Amino acid sequence: MRKRFVLQNSKIPIPQEPPMARDTLFLLKEDFADGQGAPYYCPDCAQITGVMAYFPKLRHQLDVRYVDFAKPRKEIVAILSEQHQGCPVLILDQPPAMDALAYVTGQVNGKSFIAGAKAIGNYWAYTQGVSRPH
């Protein structure tokens, strides 16, 4: 077996692959407050977290970001708008294929997105070949 050597401080440029384009999934952080009483979690966000546990390949293909419950949710607003900051939301890095357009729930600022657990699950079933929600 041959050993691979890496030249230190070489002037020869080493080609680097561009970062893989990944869709961004926004979920609410757990244990958030909304008025008096015990903390909450978002049932739809928990459902999507469960789907990613069922199908780990999904999580590895995504940029998963957790945001606070309080609005405005600045990270989402910066990409979509104040009108579209609900969670869970999957923001597609690239325009969807024509045959997947039916699963897209909106488009803002040139970005297509899928909002809601069931819609995201159906999109993943179609595009990633995982089971669909019942």
LUMKOLTI-482297 format. One record per residue (C-alpha): residue in three letters; x, y, z; residue number from 1. Coordinates in steps of 0.02 Angstrom, whole numbers. Example, Ala and Ser with C-alpha at 12.3 -4.5 7.8 and 13.67 -1.06 7.14 Angstrom:
2
@rest: ALA	x: 615	y: -225	z: 390	nr: 1
@rest: SER	x: 684	y: -53	z: 357	nr: 2
END
This chain:
134
@rest: MET	x: 0	y: 0	z: 0	nr: 1
@rest: ARG	x: 72	y: 169	z: -49	nr: 2
@rest: LYS	x: 78	y: 310	z: 74	nr: 3
@rest: ARG	x: 9	y: 478	z: 25	nr: 4
@rest: PHE	x: 120	y: 627	z: 61	nr: 5
@rest: VAL	x: 60	y: 805	z: 82	nr: 6
@rest: LEU	x: 180	y: 945	z: 40	nr: 7
@rest: GLN	x: 188	y: 1078	z: 174	nr: 8
@rest: ASN	x: 198	y: 1261	z: 119	nr: 9
@rest: SER	x: 186	y: 1212	z: -63	nr: 10
@rest: LYS	x: 157	y: 1349	z: -192	nr: 11
@rest: ILE	x: 59	y: 1228	z: -299	nr: 12
@rest: PRO	x: -126	y: 1265	z: -283	nr: 13
@rest: ILE	x: -224	y: 1117	z: -221	nr: 14
@rest: PRO	x: -395	y: 1107	z: -300	nr: 15
@rest: GLN	x: -534	y: 1115	z: -173	nr: 16
@rest: GLU	x: -710	y: 1062	z: -203	nr: 17
@rest: PRO	x: -840	y: 1198	z: -179	nr: 18
@rest: PRO	x: -949	y: 1175	z: -26	nr: 19
@rest: MET	x: -1096	y: 1062	z: -59	nr: 20
@rest: ALA	x: -1257	y: 1158	z: -84	nr: 21
@rest: ARG	x: -1375	y: 1115	z: 57	nr: 22
@rest: ASP	x: -1553	y: 1160	z: 97	nr: 23
@rest: THR	x: -1577	y: 1253	z: 261	nr: 24
@rest: LEU	x: -1701	y: 1187	z: 389	nr: 25
@rest: PHE	x: -1758	y: 1304	z: 527	nr: 26
@rest: LEU	x: -1831	y: 1229	z: 685	nr: 27
@rest: LEU	x: -1883	y: 1309	z: 849	nr: 28
@rest: LYS	x: -1774	y: 1276	z: 1000	nr: 29
@rest: GLU	x: -1855	y: 1168	z: 1133	nr: 30
@rest: ASP	x: -1914	y: 1228	z: 1304	nr: 31
@rest: PHE	x: -1975	y: 1399	z: 1251	nr: 32
@rest: ALA	x: -2088	y: 1512	z: 1353	nr: 33
@rest: ASP	x: -2252	y: 1581	z: 1289	nr: 34
@rest: GLY	x: -2340	y: 1662	z: 1435	nr: 35
@rest: GLN	x: -2359	y: 1584	z: 1606	nr: 36
@rest: GLY	x: -2333	y: 1402	z: 1649	nr: 37
@rest: ALA	x: -2219	y: 1263	z: 1596	nr: 38
@rest: PRO	x: -2108	y: 1280	z: 1442	nr: 39
@rest: TYR	x: -2164	y: 1221	z: 1271	nr: 40
@rest: TYR	x: -2096	y: 1132	z: 1120	nr: 41
@rest: CYS	x: -2158	y: 1146	z: 941	nr: 42
@rest: PRO	x: -2249	y: 985	z: 891	nr: 43
@rest: ASP	x: -2212	y: 1010	z: 705	nr: 44
@rest: CYS	x: -2027	y: 1041	z: 740	nr: 45
@rest: ALA	x: -2023	y: 886	z: 850	nr: 46
@rest: GLN	x: -2104	y: 786	z: 709	nr: 47
@rest: ILE	x: -1970	y: 842	z: 586	nr: 48
@rest: THR	x: -1834	y: 802	z: 713	nr: 49
@rest: GLY	x: -1909	y: 628	z: 726	nr: 50
@rest: VAL	x: -1910	y: 606	z: 537	nr: 51
@rest: MET	x: -1725	y: 652	z: 534	nr: 52
@rest: ALA	x: -1694	y: 522	z: 670	nr: 53
@rest: TYR	x: -1785	y: 391	z: 564	nr: 54
@rest: PHE	x: -1685	y: 440	z: 410	nr: 55
@rest: PRO	x: -1513	y: 505	z: 466	nr: 56
@rest: LYS	x: -1459	y: 538	z: 287	nr: 57
@rest: LEU	x: -1578	y: 686	z: 285	nr: 58
@rest: ARG	x: -1490	y: 776	z: 428	nr: 59
@rest: HIS	x: -1321	y: 754	z: 344	nr: 60
@rest: GLN	x: -1387	y: 837	z: 186	nr: 61
@rest: LEU	x: -1457	y: 989	z: 276	nr: 62
@rest: ASP	x: -1399	y: 1145	z: 363	nr: 63
@rest: VAL	x: -1508	y: 1130	z: 520	nr: 64
@rest: ARG	x: -1528	y: 1289	z: 620	nr: 65
@rest: TYR	x: -1621	y: 1312	z: 783	nr: 66
@rest: VAL	x: -1704	y: 1480	z: 817	nr: 67
@rest: ASP	x: -1788	y: 1558	z: 967	nr: 68
@rest: PHE	x: -1977	y: 1561	z: 981	nr: 69
@rest: ALA	x: -1981	y: 1751	z: 999	nr: 70
@rest: LYS	x: -2013	y: 1851	z: 842	nr: 71
@rest: PRO	x: -1942	y: 1920	z: 737	nr: 72
@rest: ARG	x: -1839	y: 1768	z: 695	nr: 73
@rest: LYS	x: -1700	y: 1868	z: 615	nr: 74
@rest: GLU	x: -1613	y: 1725	z: 524	nr: 75
@rest: ILE	x: -1772	y: 1674	z: 435	nr: 76
@rest: VAL	x: -1829	y: 1853	z: 403	nr: 77
@rest: ALA	x: -1661	y: 1892	z: 322	nr: 78
@rest: ILE	x: -1691	y: 1754	z: 193	nr: 79
@rest: LEU	x: -1879	y: 1755	z: 170	nr: 80
@rest: SER	x: -1974	y: 1897	z: 255	nr: 81
@rest: GLU	x: -2069	y: 1939	z: 414	nr: 82
@rest: GLN	x: -2225	y: 1861	z: 337	nr: 83
@rest: HIS	x: -2138	y: 1692	z: 320	nr: 84
@rest: GLN	x: -2047	y: 1658	z: 484	nr: 85
@rest: GLY	x: -2148	y: 1510	z: 546	nr: 86
@rest: CYS	x: -2063	y: 1346	z: 591	nr: 87
@rest: PRO	x: -2025	y: 1219	z: 534	nr: 88
@rest: VAL	x: -1973	y: 1288	z: 366	nr: 89
@rest: LEU	x: -1858	y: 1211	z: 236	nr: 90
@rest: ILE	x: -1774	y: 1340	z: 124	nr: 91
@rest: LEU	x: -1710	y: 1264	z: -37	nr: 92
@rest: ASP	x: -1533	y: 1310	z: -89	nr: 93
@rest: GLN	x: -1571	y: 1283	z: -273	nr: 94
@rest: PRO	x: -1733	y: 1303	z: -370	nr: 95
@rest: PRO	x: -1831	y: 1140	z: -362	nr: 96
@rest: ALA	x: -1845	y: 1025	z: -511	nr: 97
@rest: MET	x: -2003	y: 1053	z: -612	nr: 98
@rest: ASP	x: -2078	y: 890	z: -552	nr: 99
@rest: ALA	x: -2052	y: 942	z: -369	nr: 100
@rest: LEU	x: -2135	y: 1114	z: -386	nr: 101
@rest: ALA	x: -2300	y: 1045	z: -319	nr: 102
@rest: TYR	x: -2218	y: 1023	z: -148	nr: 103
@rest: VAL	x: -2156	y: 1202	z: -134	nr: 104
@rest: THR	x: -2269	y: 1308	z: -23	nr: 105
@rest: GLY	x: -2195	y: 1477	z: -67	nr: 106
@rest: GLN	x: -2062	y: 1580	z: -149	nr: 107
@rest: VAL	x: -1992	y: 1744	z: -82	nr: 108
@rest: ASN	x: -1837	y: 1843	z: -131	nr: 109
@rest: GLY	x: -1793	y: 1711	z: -260	nr: 110
@rest: LYS	x: -1794	y: 1571	z: -130	nr: 111
@rest: SER	x: -1916	y: 1427	z: -135	nr: 112
@rest: PHE	x: -1972	y: 1356	z: 32	nr: 113
@rest: ILE	x: -2080	y: 1221	z: 108	nr: 114
@rest: ALA	x: -2171	y: 1265	z: 269	nr: 115
@rest: GLY	x: -2247	y: 1141	z: 392	nr: 116
@rest: ALA	x: -2202	y: 967	z: 448	nr: 117
@rest: LYS	x: -2317	y: 870	z: 331	nr: 118
@rest: ALA	x: -2267	y: 972	z: 178	nr: 119
@rest: ILE	x: -2082	y: 950	z: 218	nr: 120
@rest: GLY	x: -2108	y: 763	z: 246	nr: 121
@rest: ASN	x: -2198	y: 745	z: 79	nr: 122
@rest: TYR	x: -2060	y: 843	z: -8	nr: 123
@rest: TRP	x: -1926	y: 731	z: 67	nr: 124
@rest: ALA	x: -2024	y: 575	z: 19	nr: 125
@rest: TYR	x: -2029	y: 634	z: -161	nr: 126
@rest: THR	x: -1852	y: 703	z: -176	nr: 127
@rest: GLN	x: -1755	y: 591	z: -55	nr: 128
@rest: GLY	x: -1849	y: 427	z: -70	nr: 129
@rest: VAL	x: -1895	y: 412	z: 113	nr: 130
@rest: SER	x: -2066	y: 359	z: 177	nr: 131
@rest: ARG	x: -2205	y: 487	z: 167	nr: 132
@rest: PRO	x: -2308	y: 549	z: 314	nr: 133
@rest: HIS	x: -2472	y: 459	z: 345	nr: 134
END
